[in-house]
Amino acid sequence: MKESVKHISTRKELYDEIWSISAAGVARKYDIPYKQFLEQVKEADIPIPTSGYWAKLWSGKSVDVIELAGNPNEQIILSESETDSDQNRNKTHKDYNRTQLYKEVWERPIKDVAKKYHVSDKTIRKVCESLGIPTPPIGYWSKVRSGTKVKRPPLLKGNYPNEISGKRNKELSFPEKVASKGKRIDILNDQEFKKVLTIADQIELTDHDERINPIVIRQQAIITNWQKAYAENLSEGLGKYELGDPPMDADKLSEEGVARRSRIVDTLMRALSSEDLVTSSEESFFLIKGADVRYSFSEAKDKVPHVLSDKEKMEMLKYEEEKKRRPSAYKPKIRKYDYHFNGKLSLKLSNNKFFRDSKSTKIEDRLDEIVIAIYEAADFSRKKSIKEAEERLKKLEALQLQDEQRDRYNAEIDNTNFLLNEADDYEKSRRIRNLISAAEKSESKEKYSEEWITWAKAKADWFDPTVAKEDEIFGIRKHTKNVQDKKLKKKDDFWY
């Protein structure tokens, strides 16, 4: 196997670079495939940051740095295998050996095999199909990890070629893939976006033997407790009676689905760990940079013919016997189909972004995409909140304007009515003064005496809003009131 030398440095120099810009960053710096780089670093016994280290560091949290042991001045030669890198890069086709590929797809997941050949998972499956190579079914690797013995099917018999050639894809790291699509997230500045890309590029699924976050453990307990109670209710024919709404989609997941959900959520929580990240034991959400990102998991079901239980068989036998004696006998209601979870998981984010298991990939294989999608959902949520706030403000301003216009209109009506009411009083005072003027010229001095004229003038001044003289008996006249309210009325007799 030929190798090309990429870089020579001491263990201490390489250690400092790794803990400064990340292992993935150093691998890209020296143009070495990440997996090969990790193998060489491991062989040199150089520690690398643990999962979630960079997220904690960038969020200001305290982090644990693993000290370098051994001789720091020992020289390390970083090289790249020509077989898996240069040779592949310079070839437009890749050769597939039937026996070798059969061995590879049963030794590790197809997504890992696809990375070696620089093609997609789908391509590897098509190659296996053309070479008569059986591939592991969904759930195979979970069984292997749990220690369950699974029988490996042999190569298919037939006139299959021993080797074929196929086109290969251009190898891109995840950050380069995102950059090539011109993707941008407004909620993040340039530096934050680069950090998120690095997190996405390095994210790895939580190992089975790693301790899961207590919040995730609590969520799993809540879900499984509800599922157990629901199963008991079903056995008694009670359905969801007194159970309330299923917590965190508990009715949409199988036991295996819940376990996968827990590992995925735990992995994301480790990767997204920061002061701004909030999640709850009671709900499925992240709070990213103040924006709420809801997520939900569901598992697909297969529709299969219902198999009668012993109890249902007895009910049908009774029905058939009863039907012979009485044609109108009541037929038991027994469902025709059952719906069983099939292990195909789906993840939905609050911006309606979906990630689903397919024949070639699982959700766990797309964690890097999910990290980016979570920040996109946070961006969507923030923009939606801003838009809703703007719409609420517009509605509030419109209501305030309506209120102001209504108040101005009503005030104008009141003032106009006040004006008319005052004009009525002024008209009365003018009529009284006209009468006084005539009385002063009248020869009937007995009726229109000086005393009467003085009294009448006082009443004219009392009616006149421009004078508004207070009357000794009536007090101050309220000129703006309507005619009916100002009408002079006699008081009733009082009994003491």
C-alpha positions in Angstrom: 0.0 0.0 0.0 1.6 3.3 -1.1 1.4 6.3 1.1 2.0 10.0 0.5 3.6 12.1 3.2 1.4 15.1 4.1 3.0 16.6 7.1 5.8 15.9 9.7 5.6 17.4 13.2 6.1 16.4 16.9 3.4 14.9 19.0 3.2 18.1 21.0 2.8 20.3 17.9 0.1 18.0 16.6 -1.6 17.8 20.0 -1.7 21.7 20.2 -3.2 21.9 16.8 -5.9 19.4 17.5 -7.0 21.1 20.7 -6.8 24.5 19.0 -8.8 23.9 15.8 -10.3 20.4 16.3 -9.2 17.0 14.8 -11.5 17.5 11.8 -9.9 21.0 11.2 -6.4 19.5 11.3 -7.4 16.7 8.9 -8.7 19.2 6.4 -5.6 21.4 6.9 -3.3 18.6 5.8 -5.8 17.2 3.3 -6.1 13.8 5.0 -9.4 11.8 5.2 -10.8 12.3 8.7 -11.0 8.6 9.4 -7.4 8.0 8.4 -6.2 10.9 10.4 -8.0 9.6 13.5 -6.3 6.2 13.1 -2.9 7.8 12.9 -3.5 10.1 15.9 -4.8 7.1 17.9 -1.7 5.1 16.9 0.5 8.0 18.1 -1.5 8.0 21.4 -2.5 11.7 21.1 -5.8 12.5 22.9 -8.5 14.4 21.0 -11.5 16.4 22.4 -14.6 14.4 23.4 -18.0 14.7 21.9 -19.6 18.1 22.8 -16.2 19.6 23.8 -16.3 22.4 21.2 -19.9 23.3 21.9 -19.2 23.7 25.6 -16.0 25.7 24.9 -17.8 28.1 22.6 -20.7 28.6 25.0 -18.3 29.5 27.8 -18.7 26.4 29.8 -15.8 24.7 31.6 -14.3 21.8 29.7 -11.9 19.0 30.5 -8.6 18.9 28.6 -6.9 15.6 28.4 -3.2 16.1 28.9 -0.6 14.7 26.5 1.4 11.7 27.9 4.7 10.3 26.7 7.5 11.9 24.7 6.2 15.3 23.3 9.1 15.6 20.9 8.6 12.4 19.1 8.1 13.0 15.4 4.9 12.0 13.7 4.6 11.5 10.0 1.1 12.2 8.8 0.4 10.3 5.6 -2.5 9.4 3.3 -3.1 6.0 1.9 -2.9 6.1 -1.9 -5.4 3.2 -2.1 -8.2 5.0 -0.3 -7.4 8.6 -1.3 -5.2 9.8 -4.1 -5.8 6.7 -6.2 -9.5 7.0 -5.7 -9.5 10.8 -6.4 -7.7 10.3 -9.7 -10.0 7.6 -10.9 -13.4 8.2 -12.4 -14.5 4.6 -11.6 -14.2 2.3 -8.7 -13.8 -1.5 -8.8 -16.0 -3.6 -6.7 -14.9 -7.2 -5.8 -17.9 -9.5 -5.0 -16.3 -11.5 -2.2 -14.6 -8.4 -0.7 -17.7 -6.2 -0.8 -19.8 -9.1 0.7 -17.4 -9.2 3.6 -17.4 -5.4 4.1 -21.2 -4.9 4.1 -21.6 -7.5 6.9 -18.7 -6.2 8.9 -19.8 -2.6 9.2 -22.8 -0.4 8.2 -23.3 0.3 4.6 -22.9 4.0 5.2 -19.3 3.4 6.3 -18.6 1.1 3.3 -20.0 3.9 1.1 -17.6 6.4 2.5 -14.7 4.1 1.7 -15.7 3.9 -2.0 -16.7 7.6 -2.0 -20.3 6.8 -3.2 -23.7 7.0 -1.7 -25.4 4.3 0.4 -27.8 3.8 -2.5 -25.0 3.1 -4.9 -23.5 0.4 -2.6 -26.9 -1.3 -2.4 -27.3 -1.2 -6.1 -23.9 -2.7 -6.6 -24.7 -5.4 -4.0 -27.9 -6.2 -5.9 -26.1 -6.5 -9.2 -23.5 -8.8 -7.7 -26.0 -11.0 -5.8 -24.8 -9.8 -2.4 -27.4 -9.9 0.4 -27.3 -6.8 2.7 -28.2 -6.5 6.4 -31.8 -5.7 7.1 -33.1 -2.8 9.2 -32.4 -3.4 12.9 -29.4 -5.8 12.2 -26.7 -3.6 13.7 -28.9 -2.9 16.8 -29.1 -6.7 17.4 -25.4 -7.1 16.8 -24.6 -4.3 19.4 -27.0 -5.9 21.9 -25.2 -9.2 21.6 -27.9 -11.0 19.7 -26.6 -13.7 17.3 -27.9 -13.0 13.8 -27.4 -15.5 11.0 -25.6 -14.1 8.0 -27.1 -15.2 4.6 -24.6 -16.6 2.1 -23.8 -15.1 -1.3 -26.7 -15.7 -3.8 -26.2 -18.5 -6.3 -26.2 -17.5 -9.9 -24.2 -16.3 -12.8 -22.9 -13.1 -11.1 -19.7 -11.4 -12.1 -16.8 -11.4 -9.6 -16.0 -7.7 -10.2 -17.7 -4.6 -11.7 -16.7 -1.0 -12.0 -18.9 2.0 -11.2 -18.6 5.8 -11.1 -17.6 7.4 -7.8 -18.7 10.7 -6.3 -16.5 13.6 -5.5 -15.7 13.5 -1.8 -16.8 16.5 0.2 -16.8 17.1 4.0 -20.1 18.2 5.4 -19.1 21.9 5.8 -18.0 21.9 2.2 -21.3 20.4 1.1 -23.3 23.0 3.0 -21.1 25.8 1.6 -21.4 24.5 -1.9 -25.2 24.9 -1.6 -24.9 28.5 -0.5 -26.8 27.8 2.7 -27.0 30.6 5.3 -28.7 30.9 8.6 -29.6 34.5 9.6 -29.8 33.7 13.3 -26.1 33.0 13.3 -23.2 35.4 12.5 -20.3 34.1 10.3 -18.3 32.9 13.2 -21.2 31.1 14.8 -22.1 29.5 11.5 -18.6 28.1 11.1 -18.8 26.7 14.6 -22.1 25.0 13.9 -20.7 23.5 10.7 -17.8 22.1 12.7 -20.1 20.6 15.3 -22.2 19.1 12.5 -19.1 17.7 10.8 -17.9 16.0 14.0 -21.1 14.8 15.6 -21.2 11.1 16.4 -24.1 9.0 17.8 -23.9 8.4 21.5 -22.4 4.9 22.2 -24.6 2.3 23.9 -22.4 2.2 26.9 -22.3 6.0 27.4 -24.4 7.5 30.2 -27.4 9.3 28.7 -28.4 12.8 29.8 -30.7 12.7 32.9 -33.3 14.8 31.1 -33.4 12.2 28.3 -33.7 9.4 30.9 -36.6 11.2 32.5 -38.3 11.6 29.1 -37.8 7.9 28.3 -39.3 7.0 31.7 -42.4 9.2 31.1 -43.0 7.7 27.7 -42.5 4.1 28.7 -44.7 4.5 31.8 -47.5 5.9 29.6 -47.1 3.1 27.2 -47.3 0.5 30.0 -50.5 2.1 31.3 -51.9 2.2 27.8 -51.1 -1.5 27.2 -53.0 -2.3 30.5 -55.9 -0.3 29.4 -56.0 -2.0 26.0 -56.1 -5.4 27.7 -59.2 -4.3 29.6 -60.8 -2.6 26.6 -60.4 0.9 28.0 -58.2 2.5 25.3 -56.8 5.8 26.5 -59.3 6.2 29.3 -58.0 8.5 32.1 -54.5 8.5 30.5 -54.6 12.0 29.1 -52.8 13.1 26.0 -49.7 10.9 25.1 -46.6 12.6 26.4 -44.0 13.3 23.7 -45.7 11.1 21.0 -45.7 8.0 23.3 -48.4 6.5 21.2 -46.4 6.8 18.0 -43.3 4.8 19.0 -42.4 1.2 19.7 -40.1 0.2 22.5 -37.2 0.2 20.0 -38.3 3.5 18.6 -38.2 5.0 22.1 -34.7 3.7 22.6 -33.6 5.2 19.3 -35.3 8.5 20.1 -33.4 8.7 23.4 -30.0 8.1 21.8 -30.7 10.7 19.0 -31.9 13.4 21.4 -29.0 12.7 23.8 -26.5 13.0 20.9 -28.1 16.3 19.8 -28.1 17.7 23.3 -24.4 16.9 23.6 -23.6 18.6 20.3 -25.8 21.6 20.9 -24.8 22.0 24.6 -24.6 25.7 25.5 -25.9 28.2 27.9 -28.7 29.1 25.5 -29.9 25.5 25.0 -32.9 24.6 27.1 -34.9 21.4 27.0 -37.5 19.9 29.3 -38.3 16.5 30.8 -41.9 17.1 30.1 -41.7 18.5 26.5 -39.8 17.9 23.3 -38.1 21.2 22.4 -34.8 23.0 22.2 -34.4 26.7 22.9 -31.7 27.9 20.5 -30.6 31.5 20.8 -34.0 32.3 22.4 -36.0 30.6 19.6 -38.2 27.6 20.4 -37.6 24.6 18.3 -40.1 21.8 18.7 -39.4 18.2 17.6 -41.4 15.0 17.4 -40.7 11.4 16.6 -43.0 8.9 15.0 -42.7 5.4 13.7 -44.4 3.9 10.7 -46.7 0.9 10.9 -47.4 -2.0 8.6 -51.0 -3.0 7.9 -51.4 -6.8 8.5 -54.5 -9.0 8.6 -55.8 -9.4 12.2 -55.1 -12.8 13.8 -58.0 -13.9 16.0 -57.3 -14.3 19.7 -58.6 -17.3 21.6 -61.3 -15.1 23.1 -62.3 -13.8 19.7 -62.4 -17.4 18.3 -64.8 -18.4 21.1 -67.0 -15.3 20.3 -67.2 -16.3 16.7 -68.0 -19.9 17.5 -70.8 -18.8 19.7 -72.0 -16.4 17.0 -72.0 -19.2 14.4 -74.0 -21.5 16.7 -76.5 -18.7 17.6 -76.9 -17.8 13.9 -78.1 -21.3 13.1 -81.0 -20.9 15.6 -81.5 -17.1 15.1 -80.5 -15.5 11.8 -80.6 -12.0 13.4 -77.9 -13.0 15.9 -75.5 -10.2 16.8 -72.1 -10.6 15.1 -69.1 -9.7 17.3 -67.2 -6.6 16.2 -63.7 -7.8 15.4 -61.2 -5.7 13.5 -59.9 -6.9 10.1 -56.4 -5.5 10.3 -53.7 -4.8 12.9 -51.1 -2.1 12.6 -47.6 -3.0 13.8 -44.6 -0.7 14.2 -42.0 -1.5 11.6 -39.0 0.3 12.9 -39.0 3.1 10.3 -38.5 6.3 12.4 -39.3 9.9 11.4 -38.2 13.1 13.0 -40.1 16.3 12.4 -38.9 19.8 13.4 -41.1 22.8 14.1 -40.4 24.3 10.6 -41.9 21.1 9.1 -38.6 19.7 8.2 -38.7 15.9 8.1 -36.0 13.3 8.4 -37.1 9.7 7.7 -35.5 6.3 7.7 -35.1 4.9 4.2 -34.0 1.6 2.8 -30.4 2.8 2.6 -30.1 5.3 5.6 -31.4 5.9 9.0 -32.0 9.1 10.9 -28.9 8.4 12.9 -26.9 8.6 9.6 -28.0 12.2 9.1 -27.2 13.8 12.4 -25.0 16.4 10.7 -27.9 17.5 8.6 -30.2 17.5 11.6 -27.9 19.9 13.5 -28.0 22.4 10.7 -31.8 21.9 10.4 -32.3 22.6 14.1 -30.6 26.0 13.7 -32.7 26.6 10.5 -35.8 25.8 12.6 -34.6 28.2 15.2 -34.1 30.9 12.5 -37.6 30.1 11.2 -39.1 30.2 14.7 -37.5 33.6 15.4 -38.6 35.1 12.1 -42.1 33.7 12.7 -42.2 35.2 16.2 -41.0 38.6 14.8 -43.6 38.5 12.1 -46.4 37.6 14.5 -45.3 40.3 16.9 -45.3 42.8 14.0 -48.8 41.6 13.0 -50.0 41.9 16.6 -48.6 45.4 16.8 -50.3 46.4 13.6 -53.6 45.0 14.8 -53.1 46.9 18.1 -52.3 50.1 16.3 -55.3 49.6 14.1 -57.6 49.1 17.1 -56.1 52.1 18.9 -56.7 54.2 15.7 -60.3 52.9 15.6 -60.8 53.8 19.3 -59.3 57.2 18.7 -61.5 57.8 15.7 -64.6 56.6 17.6 -63.8 58.8 20.6 -63.2 61.8 18.3 -66.5 61.1 16.5 -68.4 60.7 19.8 -66.8 63.8 21.3 -67.8 65.7 18.2 -71.4 64.5 18.5 -71.4 65.5 22.2 -70.0 69.0 21.5 -72.4 69.5 18.6 -75.4 68.6 20.9 -74.0 70.8 23.6 -73.8 73.6 21.1 -77.5 73.0 20.0 -78.6 72.9 23.6 -76.8 76.2 24.4 -78.3 77.7 21.3 -81.8 76.7 22.5 -81.1 78.5 25.8 -79.7 81.5 24.0 -82.8 81.6 21.8 -85.0 81.6 25.0 -83.0 84.4 26.5 -83.3 86.4 23.2 -87.1 85.9 23.2 -87.3 87.0 26.9 -85.3 90.2 26.1 -87.5 91.0 23.1 -90.5 90.7 25.5 -88.8 92.9 28.0 -88.1 95.5 25.3 -91.7 95.5 24.3 -92.8 95.6 28.0 -90.7 98.7 28.6 -92.7 100.5 25.9 -96.0 99.1 27.1 -98.5 101.5 28.8 -99.5 98.6 31.1 -97.2 99.6 33.9 -99.2 97.6 36.4 -98.4 94.4 34.6 -94.9 95.3 33.5 -93.7 97.1 36.5 -90.1 98.0 37.1 -89.8 95.1 39.6 -91.1 92.7 36.9 -88.7 94.0 34.3 -85.8 93.6 36.7 -86.9 90.0 37.5 -87.4 89.2 33.7 -83.9 90.6 32.9 -82.4 88.3 35.6 -84.2 85.3 34.0 -82.9 86.2 30.6 -79.4 86.4 31.9 -80.0 83.0 33.6 -81.0 81.4 30.3 -78.3 83.1 28.3 -75.2 80.8 28.1 -73.0 83.8 27.3 -73.9 85.4 30.6 -74.7 82.3 32.7 -76.0 84.2 35.7 -76.8 82.1 38.8 -80.4 82.3 39.8 -81.4 82.7 43.4 -84.0 79.9 43.2 -82.8 77.7 40.3 -79.1 78.0 40.8 -76.8 77.7 37.8 -78.3 76.5 34.6 -76.7 73.6 32.8 -76.9 74.9 29.3 -75.3 71.9 27.5 -78.0 69.5 28.7 -80.8 68.7 26.4 -84.2 70.4 26.5 -85.9 67.5 28.4 -83.3 67.4 31.1 -83.4 71.2 31.5 -87.2 71.4 31.6 -88.4 73.3 34.7 -90.5 71.0 36.8 -92.5 71.6 39.9 -91.6 69.7 43.0 -94.0 67.2 44.6 -95.6 67.8 48.0 -93.7 66.4 50.9 -95.3 64.7 53.8 -93.4 65.0 57.0 
